[in-house]
Amino acid sequence: NLKQRAHKEAKIVEEITELAKQIEKLNLKVGAKAGEKGKIFGSVNNIQLAEALKEAGFEVERKKIALQDDVIKNLGAYEAIVNLHKDVKATLKFEVIGE
């Protein structure tokens, strides 16, 4: 029974590791309304990132996405950590662009 559980866990971790590699290859673009100086009206948070990932074909809960800055209020390139499993994390690169 323990061997079966360990085998299943290893298979899950292998699949999630492959998913993490695919997420790390992405370079998402998140649109936001911004002023002339690149300041965003409002902010970009993990909800928008989860939606952008969903549009790219990856179903990730917003709770599993951790921004390095709590809120993003300016246009530019950023990174976020996606906790896919207790042993697997992926770095998501994304760019906030003006709409």
MARKE-639565 format. One line per field, with one value per residue (C-alpha): residue number from 1; residue in three letters; x, y, z. Coordinates in nm, 4 decimals. Example, Ala and Ser with C-alpha at 12.3 -4.5 7.8 and 13.67 -1.06 7.14 Angstrom:
BEGIN
n <- 1; 2 $
res <- ala; ser $
c1 <- 1.2300; 1.3670 $
c2 <- -0.4500; -0.1060 $
c3 <- 0.7800; 0.7140 $
This chain:
BEGIN
n <- 1; 2; 3; 4; 5; 6; 7; 8; 9; 10; 11; 12; 13; 14; 15; 16; 17; 18; 19; 20; 21; 22; 23; 24; 25; 26; 27; 28; 29; 30; 31; 32; 33; 34; 35; 36; 37; 38; 39; 40; 41; 42; 43; 44; 45; 46; 47; 48; 49; 50; 51; 52; 53; 54; 55; 56; 57; 58; 59; 60; 61; 62; 63; 64; 65; 66; 67; 68; 69; 70; 71; 72; 73; 74; 75; 76; 77; 78; 79; 80; 81; 82; 83; 84; 85; 86; 87; 88; 89; 90; 91; 92; 93; 94; 95; 96; 97; 98; 99 $
res <- asn; leu; lys; gln; arg; ala; his; lys; glu; ala; lys; ile; val; glu; glu; ile; thr; glu; leu; ala; lys; gln; ile; glu; lys; leu; asn; leu; lys; val; gly; ala; lys; ala; gly; glu; lys; gly; lys; ile; phe; gly; ser; val; asn; asn; ile; gln; leu; ala; glu; ala; leu; lys; glu; ala; gly; phe; glu; val; glu; arg; lys; lys; ile; ala; leu; gln; asp; asp; val; ile; lys; asn; leu; gly; ala; tyr; glu; ala; ile; val; asn; leu; his; lys; asp; val; lys; ala; thr; leu; lys; phe; glu; val; ile; gly; glu $
c1 <- 0.0000; 0.2829; 0.4639; 0.1489; 0.1016; 0.4669; 0.4406; 0.1252; 0.2864; 0.5976; 0.3815; 0.1854; 0.5063; 0.6445; 0.3329; 0.3341; 0.7047; 0.6306; 0.3489; 0.5903; 0.8361; 0.5585; 0.4508; 0.8103; 0.8356; 0.5348; 0.5633; 0.2133; 0.0857; -0.1700; -0.3565; -0.4440; -0.5705; -0.2886; -0.2114; 0.0520; 0.3355; 0.2745; 0.0792; -0.2090; -0.5614; -0.6169; -0.3692; -0.2829; -0.3157; -0.3259; -0.6857; -0.5822; -0.2842; -0.5068; -0.7372; -0.4413; -0.3095; -0.6549; -0.6610; -0.3180; -0.4583; -0.3424; -0.5960; -0.4303; -0.6116; -0.5440; -0.4492; -0.1498; -0.0074; 0.2167; 0.3279; 0.6712; 0.5227; 0.1894; 0.0203; 0.1437; 0.0641; 0.2975; 0.3462; 0.6462; 0.7838; 0.7312; 0.7575; 0.5283; 0.5720; 0.3155; 0.2897; 0.1779; 0.2648; 0.4391; 0.7623; 0.7099; 0.7103; 0.7266; 0.8380; 0.5859; 0.7149; 0.4557; 0.4370; 0.1774; 0.0889; -0.1374; -0.4710 $
c2 <- 0.0000; 0.2405; 0.1543; 0.2292; 0.5614; 0.6558; 0.5594; 0.7696; 1.0642; 1.0366; 1.0324; 1.3387; 1.5275; 1.4357; 1.5699; 1.8875; 1.9406; 1.9245; 2.1774; 2.4040; 2.3938; 2.4957; 2.7830; 2.9067; 2.9254; 3.1586; 3.5331; 3.6557; 4.0001; 4.1471; 4.4546; 4.7392; 5.0917; 5.3323; 5.7014; 5.8804; 5.8130; 5.4374; 5.4413; 5.1927; 5.2910; 5.0338; 4.7451; 4.4053; 4.1117; 3.7322; 3.7293; 3.8867; 3.6503; 3.3454; 3.4673; 3.5256; 3.1767; 3.0321; 3.2059; 3.0523; 2.7079; 2.6584; 2.6150; 2.7512; 2.8718; 3.2348; 3.1364; 2.9488; 3.2575; 3.4737; 3.8120; 3.9300; 4.2759; 4.2711; 4.4897; 4.6087; 4.9696; 5.0426; 4.9122; 4.6864; 4.3341; 4.1336; 3.7828; 3.5741; 3.2396; 2.9693; 2.7008; 2.3965; 2.1371; 2.1347; 2.0369; 2.2160; 2.5895; 2.7758; 3.1295; 3.3057; 3.5975; 3.8511; 4.2011; 4.4602; 4.6599; 4.9609; 4.9164 $
c3 <- 0.0000; 0.0878; -0.2359; -0.4377; -0.2617; -0.3155; -0.6828; -0.7296; -0.5500; -0.7694; -1.0823; -0.9668; -0.8866; -1.2295; -1.4053; -1.1975; -1.2661; -1.6381; -1.5902; -1.3995; -1.6909; -1.9300; -1.7032; -1.6722; -2.0536; -2.0684; -2.0941; -2.0153; -2.0928; -1.8541; -1.9725; -1.7386; -1.7816; -1.7086; -1.7104; -1.9160; -1.6711; -1.6561; -1.3316; -1.3301; -1.2315; -0.9571; -0.9388; -1.0820; -0.8444; -0.8477; -0.9768; -1.3087; -1.3300; -1.2718; -1.5513; -1.7865; -1.7097; -1.7782; -2.1179; -2.1883; -2.1089; -1.7495; -1.4701; -1.1537; -0.8430; -0.7579; -0.4027; -0.5407; -0.7115; -0.4937; -0.6220; -0.5154; -0.4658; -0.2836; -0.5438; -0.8801; -0.9581; -1.2519; -1.6050; -1.6615; -1.6283; -1.3085; -1.1681; -0.9520; -0.7793; -0.8581; -0.5878; -0.7825; -0.5165; -0.1808; -0.3609; -0.6946; -0.7555; -1.0845; -1.1590; -1.3820; -1.5852; -1.6926; -1.8282; -1.7381; -2.0479; -2.0933; -2.2679 $
